Amino acid sequence: VDLDQVRVYPRFTLKGAKEDLVRFYRFSLEIGAMEWVEREFFKTYLKFIPEDIRSQIDIEYIKDCAFKEWQIKGYKRYL
């Protein structure tokens, strides 16, 4: 599932998943929902992807990338 465009793709791609997770977490920073995303969403999302791909997704890396993007692209809009 492509989170930002709500499409279901026949093949899962690691690159696409990482990009979606970064965007999703960045949005959670914008609306102040980081705790829920970290506690509930990531845990649930990871349950539904194959183990070989799950092991390649580093949530801390996702959060770091999202935070850097948020600093560059938009946190000033929300302060």
Phi and psi restraints in degrees (value plus and minus 20) as a CYANA .aco file:
   2 ASP   PHI    -108.7   -68.7
   2 ASP   PSI      88.7   128.7
   3 LEU   PHI     -83.8   -43.8
   3 LEU   PSI     -56.3   -16.3
   4 ASP   PHI    -104.7   -64.7
   4 ASP   PSI     -40.9    -0.9
   5 GLN   PHI    -136.4   -96.4
   5 GLN   PSI     -17.9    22.1
   6 VAL   PHI      27.0    67.0
   6 VAL   PSI      39.8    79.8
   7 ARG   PHI    -141.6  -101.6
   7 ARG   PSI     129.3   169.3
   8 VAL   PHI    -125.7   -85.7
   8 VAL   PSI     104.7   144.7
   9 TYR   PHI    -121.9   -81.9
   9 TYR   PSI     125.8   165.8
  10 PRO   PHI     -88.5   -48.5
  10 PRO   PSI     -48.1    -8.1
  11 ARG   PHI    -140.3  -100.3
  11 ARG   PSI     116.6   156.6
  12 PHE   PHI    -104.9   -64.9
  12 PHE   PSI     113.5   153.5
  13 THR   PHI    -140.6  -100.6
  13 THR   PSI     117.5   157.5
  14 LEU   PHI     -82.8   -42.8
  14 LEU   PSI     -64.2   -24.2
  15 LYS   PHI     -79.7   -39.7
  15 LYS   PSI     -66.6   -26.6
  16 GLY   PHI     -82.8   -42.8
  16 GLY   PSI     -60.8   -20.8
  17 ALA   PHI     -83.3   -43.3
  17 ALA   PSI     -64.3   -24.3
  18 LYS   PHI     -83.5   -43.5
  18 LYS   PSI     -63.3   -23.3
  19 GLU   PHI     -81.9   -41.9
  19 GLU   PSI     -62.7   -22.7
  20 ASP   PHI     -84.4   -44.4
  20 ASP   PSI     -62.9   -22.9
  21 LEU   PHI     -85.6   -45.6
  21 LEU   PSI     -58.5   -18.5
  22 VAL   PHI     -82.7   -42.7
  22 VAL   PSI     -67.7   -27.7
  23 ARG   PHI     -81.3   -41.3
  23 ARG   PSI     -63.7   -23.7
  24 PHE   PHI     -82.9   -42.9
  24 PHE   PSI     -65.1   -25.1
  25 TYR   PHI     -88.1   -48.1
  25 TYR   PSI     -57.3   -17.3
  26 ARG   PHI     -80.1   -40.1
  26 ARG   PSI     -61.7   -21.7
  27 PHE   PHI     -83.2   -43.2
  27 PHE   PSI     -57.1   -17.1
  28 SER   PHI     -84.2   -44.2
  28 SER   PSI     -52.9   -12.9
  29 LEU   PHI     -84.2   -44.2
  29 LEU   PSI     -60.9   -20.9
  30 GLU   PHI     -85.1   -45.1
  30 GLU   PSI     -54.3   -14.3
  31 ILE   PHI    -124.2   -84.2
  31 ILE   PSI     -17.9    22.1
  32 GLY   PHI      55.5    95.5
  32 GLY   PSI      11.7    51.7
  33 ALA   PHI    -130.9   -90.9
  33 ALA   PSI       5.1    45.1
  34 MET   PHI     -79.7   -39.7
  34 MET   PSI     -62.2   -22.2
  35 GLU   PHI     -80.1   -40.1
  35 GLU   PSI     -65.0   -25.0
  36 TRP   PHI     -84.1   -44.1
  36 TRP   PSI     -64.4   -24.4
  37 VAL   PHI     -81.3   -41.3
  37 VAL   PSI     -64.7   -24.7
  38 GLU   PHI     -86.7   -46.7
  38 GLU   PSI     -63.1   -23.1
  39 ARG   PHI     -98.4   -58.4
  39 ARG   PSI     -61.7   -21.7
  40 GLU   PHI    -129.8   -89.8
  40 GLU   PSI     -72.4   -32.4
  41 PHE   PHI     -85.4   -45.4
  41 PHE   PSI     -73.9   -33.9
  42 PHE   PHI     -77.4   -37.4
  42 PHE   PSI     -64.4   -24.4
  43 LYS   PHI     -79.5   -39.5
  43 LYS   PSI     -65.4   -25.4
  44 THR   PHI     -90.1   -50.1
  44 THR   PSI     -64.3   -24.3
  45 TYR   PHI     -77.2   -37.2
  45 TYR   PSI     -66.8   -26.8
  46 LEU   PHI     -85.4   -45.4
  46 LEU   PSI     -44.8    -4.8
  47 LYS   PHI     -84.3   -44.3
  47 LYS   PSI     -47.8    -7.8
  48 PHE   PHI    -119.7   -79.7
  48 PHE   PSI     -11.0    29.0
  49 ILE   PHI    -135.7   -95.7
  49 ILE   PSI     133.3   173.3
  50 PRO   PHI     -78.9   -38.9
  50 PRO   PSI     125.6   165.6
  51 GLU   PHI     -75.7   -35.7
  51 GLU   PSI     -61.2   -21.2
  52 ASP   PHI     -83.4   -43.4
  52 ASP   PSI     -51.2   -11.2
  53 ILE   PHI    -104.3   -64.3
  53 ILE   PSI     -59.7   -19.7
  54 ARG   PHI     -75.4   -35.4
  54 ARG   PSI     -60.1   -20.1
  55 SER   PHI     -88.3   -48.3
  55 SER   PSI     -34.3     5.7
  56 GLN   PHI    -117.0   -77.0
  56 GLN   PSI     -20.8    19.2
  57 ILE   PHI    -122.9   -82.9
  57 ILE   PSI      95.5   135.5
  58 ASP   PHI    -121.4   -81.4
  58 ASP   PSI      86.9   126.9
  59 ILE   PHI     -81.5   -41.5
  59 ILE   PSI     -57.2   -17.2
  60 GLU   PHI     -84.0   -44.0
  60 GLU   PSI     -57.9   -17.9
  61 TYR   PHI     -84.8   -44.8
  61 TYR   PSI     -63.0   -23.0
  62 ILE   PHI     -78.4   -38.4
  62 ILE   PSI     -67.7   -27.7
  63 LYS   PHI     -83.3   -43.3
  63 LYS   PSI     -61.4   -21.4
  64 ASP   PHI     -83.6   -43.6
  64 ASP   PSI     -66.6   -26.6
  65 CYS   PHI     -80.9   -40.9
  65 CYS   PSI     -63.1   -23.1
  66 ALA   PHI     -83.4   -43.4
  66 ALA   PSI     -62.5   -22.5
  67 PHE   PHI     -84.0   -44.0
  67 PHE   PSI     -62.0   -22.0
  68 LYS   PHI     -83.0   -43.0
  68 LYS   PSI     -63.5   -23.5
  69 GLU   PHI     -82.6   -42.6
  69 GLU   PSI     -61.9   -21.9
  70 TRP   PHI     -81.3   -41.3
  70 TRP   PSI     -61.9   -21.9
  71 GLN   PHI     -82.8   -42.8
  71 GLN   PSI     -60.8   -20.8
  72 ILE   PHI     -97.3   -57.3
  72 ILE   PSI     -64.1   -24.1
  73 LYS   PHI    -118.4   -78.4
  73 LYS   PSI     -32.6     7.4
  74 GLY   PHI    -193.2  -153.2
  74 GLY   PSI     -23.6    16.4
  75 TYR   PHI     -83.9   -43.9
  75 TYR   PSI     -45.9    -5.9
  76 LYS   PHI     -83.2   -43.2
  76 LYS   PSI     -48.2    -8.2
  77 ARG   PHI     -86.9   -46.9
  77 ARG   PSI     -41.7    -1.7
  78 TYR   PHI    -128.7   -88.7
  78 TYR   PSI     -15.6    24.4
